[in-house]
Amino acid sequence: MKLLLDAMYSSQIAPLLRERGHDAVSATERDDLRAIGDAGLVALARDEQRVLVTHNVRDFAPLVAAAMADAPPLLGVVFTSDKSLPRSKRTTPRYVDLLDALANEDRLAGGVVWLSAS
C-alpha cells in the first residue's frame, strides 16, 4: 500500500514508514508537492495510486468523494483528528505504528478510514 501524507504531518513519519518497508511519501519531501493545492494533491494520489493521509477533513472530504467516483478512482483516504490523535513530535511514533498496522492489514484500499489512538 502506497501512502501520501499531507504537509501538515511531521516530516519524520514517511521516512520511518519506509524503514518498515512501506512506500510512503510526504508532501514536504518532494519539490513538485510543496506548493500543490488540495485538488492537485488528491489528483496526484489518484494518479500514483496512493492512499492519502490528511487532517484537513473539511477541505478534502468533497474532493475525496469526487475522486473516488472518478475513473480511475482514488484508492482511499485516512483522516485524522487532533481530538483523537494530536499531531506533535510526541505522537509521531504513534502515527507510524498506526499507519504501519493499517497498511499491513490492507484496510485502506477503497474507502475512508479514521485513524485514532484507541
VENCOR-V784784 format. One record per residue. N is the residue number from 1. PSI is psi in radians with two decimals (none if undefined). NEAR is the number of other ideal C-beta (glycine too) atoms within 12 Angstrom. D_CENTER is the distance of its C-alpha to the mean C-alpha in Angstrom with 1 decimal. Layout:
# VENCOR-V784784
n psi near d_center
N PSI NEAR D_CENTER
N PSI NEAR D_CENTER
This chain:
# VENCOR-V784784
n psi near d_center
1 2.21 30 11.0
2 2.36 29 9.2
3 2.55 43 5.6
4 1.98 45 4.7
5 2.28 44 4.0
6 2.80 42 6.1
7 -0.21 28 9.6
8 -0.10 27 10.3
9 2.78 40 9.3
10 2.39 30 12.0
11 -0.13 24 12.6
12 -0.34 24 13.7
13 -0.88 41 10.6
14 -0.81 34 9.8
15 -0.64 20 13.6
16 -0.63 26 14.1
17 -0.67 37 11.8
18 -0.63 22 13.8
19 -0.45 13 16.9
20 0.12 23 16.2
21 0.17 14 16.1
22 2.59 29 12.5
23 1.65 19 11.6
24 2.43 37 8.7
25 2.52 32 8.9
26 2.55 32 8.4
27 -0.31 34 9.6
28 -0.18 24 12.5
29 -0.45 24 13.7
30 2.31 21 14.8
31 -0.65 10 17.6
32 -0.16 16 16.7
33 -0.20 27 13.5
34 -0.63 16 15.1
35 0.23 13 17.0
36 2.47 21 15.0
37 3.07 18 14.9
38 -0.81 30 12.4
39 -0.67 20 14.1
40 -0.66 22 14.1
41 -0.72 38 10.3
42 -0.76 37 10.1
43 -0.71 24 13.1
44 -0.73 26 12.0
45 -0.76 39 9.0
46 -0.83 29 11.9
47 -0.62 21 14.4
48 0.08 23 12.8
49 0.92 22 11.8
50 2.62 37 8.2
51 2.26 42 5.7
52 2.38 52 3.4
53 2.10 48 1.5
54 2.72 38 5.2
55 -0.26 31 8.6
56 1.23 29 10.6
57 -0.79 26 11.6
58 -0.79 13 14.9
59 -0.60 19 14.2
60 -0.46 32 11.2
61 -0.85 21 12.9
62 -0.61 17 15.7
63 -0.72 29 13.9
64 -0.77 37 11.7
65 -0.76 17 15.0
66 -0.70 19 16.9
67 -0.50 32 14.6
68 -0.37 26 14.8
69 -0.24 13 18.5
70 2.95 18 18.8
71 2.15 9 20.0
72 2.65 15 18.2
73 2.76 23 15.6
74 2.39 36 11.8
75 -0.59 33 10.9
76 3.05 33 8.8
77 2.54 42 6.2
78 2.07 42 5.5
79 2.57 30 7.5
80 2.86 35 9.1
81 2.41 19 12.7
82 -0.37 18 14.9
83 -0.76 15 17.6
84 -0.42 18 16.3
85 1.50 28 14.2
86 2.60 21 15.2
87 1.97 29 13.4
88 2.94 16 16.2
89 -0.60 14 17.4
90 -0.55 13 18.9
91 -0.04 25 15.8
92 -0.84 25 13.9
93 -0.58 20 15.5
94 -0.73 26 14.6
95 -0.77 38 10.8
96 -0.81 30 11.5
97 -0.79 20 13.8
98 -0.75 32 11.8
99 -0.65 41 8.8
100 -0.81 26 11.8
101 -0.76 21 13.7
102 -0.78 31 11.3
103 -0.67 31 10.9
104 -0.56 16 14.7
105 -0.22 13 15.6
106 0.64 17 13.8
107 -0.02 21 13.2
108 -0.45 35 9.9
109 2.28 23 11.9
110 0.32 18 13.4
111 -2.87 21 12.3
112 2.29 26 10.7
113 2.37 29 10.1
114 2.18 25 10.7
115 2.25 39 10.2
116 2.78 19 13.6
117 -0.34 19 15.9
118 none 10 18.5
